Every structure is written in structure tokens, then in C-alpha cells.
Amino acid sequence: MTNILLTGSSRGIGAAIAETLRNGGHHVVGHGTASGIAADFADPAAPDRLWDAALAQLDGRVDVLINNAGVFEAAPLDDADDAWLANWERTMQVNLTASAILCRRAVRHWHERGCGGRIVNVASRAAYRGDSPSHWHYAASKAGMVAMTKTIARGYAAQGILAFAICPGFTMTGMAEDYLASRGGDKLLADIPLGRVAAPDEVAEAARWLALDAPASMTGAVIDVNGASYVR
């Protein structure tokens, strides 16, 4: 049985990943306000507390870390300077810095145990194609996550530590219908050749495969799940 720490597991993509992995018989410790261990990643100390609590629940062994937690909050260009900067820093802290702290703890954990492990970081197609003018910070945080994943993959492959990223496009979570309506709905869907947004279980299957079955030679790979709305 694989021991897995999954952030942002209480809803949407995270909940689908948790269900998929648990159905496969794996031990998943989740993080979120509705389920799992509560930790507010806006607090710089929260990721370390989450890691320690998860390690206690997993009998001292984490095999896979999946970083899925994140925020998507608008920061319009015309916001007051302090509000714009505060939103930028909060998004970076929650989306990127918290993930980095957990990745660091995971790599050190595997070094101490003398074993390998896997990291799966859930980024976004925004890492490559950008996002709306009100979401510079979101796109930047996800691009940072992809760069971090590749750096970990290159740095630690020889120790059996593998790192992957997933870049979903729009995904049908609980808020997707309202969000699609606010962004033009039909026009937005017209930009997706598949003709629909992704389902959470599609992203979850990609995460499951990377966490458990992807060949080691794929380390550093980024998997797109966006209906061909952005291809590289």
C-alpha cells in the first residue's frame, strides 16, 4: 500500500484524486477544511505543520506527495497598490511557496530514509499560455510550479526521486458553471477543440498514473489535460 499526502483534497480535482487513489487501496492523507488535516497555506508555517501531522498519520513514511491546493483570485490592474501586491503575495504563498516547502520536506524525507519517492504537482495550462489580465499572479505561480518540478526531476533522479506536473485547463468543479458564464461561456468553450471542459476524474486519472505507474524515464514530464485548448 502506497502512503500519499494530497493537498487540496476537500473538493474538485483534489477530491477526485483522493477517491481514485483510495479506491485503489492506497492510504491517502488529505488536506483541506472540509476533509483531512486543516492547514491555511497563507500562513508560511502551515505546510510544515501539515507535513508533520501527515507523517504521524502515515506511520512515519510518505511515498508520494501530490500538491493540488491553490487559489484563483482576481487582482485587477486598477486595484489599489497595496491590495494588488497583497493578492500577488498571497497567491504566490499558497500556490507556489507552500508547494515548495512540501517538496523540500519530501525530498529530505526520502534522502533520510535512503529511498525514492514521487512528487506530482498540479499546475495549470496558464503556466504556458498565461491567463486573464486580472490573473498575472496565478499564471506566474503555476509557471513557477512547473519550473520547480523540472528542477527537482533533474536534481534527484539519480536517487530515485521522480517529479511530474499536470497542467489542466478549465475543469468542471463546483464553481465551473458560474465561472464559465462570467468569462463568456460559449466563446470560452469555442476555444476548446474537444468542445467541453475537463472532468475532475480525468485529471485524477492522470495524477494517479503519474503517482503510481508512470515509468521512471518520464520524470520531469508535464501532462496537459485541457482538451487541446493549448498544445506544446
DARAJO-V215756 format. One record per helix or strand of 2 or more residues. SS is the DSSP state (alpha for helix, beta for strand). FROM is the first residue (numbers start at 0). TO is the last residue. If there is no record, write none. Layout:
ss from to
SS FROM TO
SS FROM TO
This chain:
ss from to
beta 2 5
alpha 11 22
beta 26 30
alpha 45 56
beta 63 66
alpha 80 112
beta 116 121
alpha 125 128
alpha 135 158
beta 160 167
alpha 175 181
alpha 185 189
alpha 199 211
alpha 215 217
beta 221 224
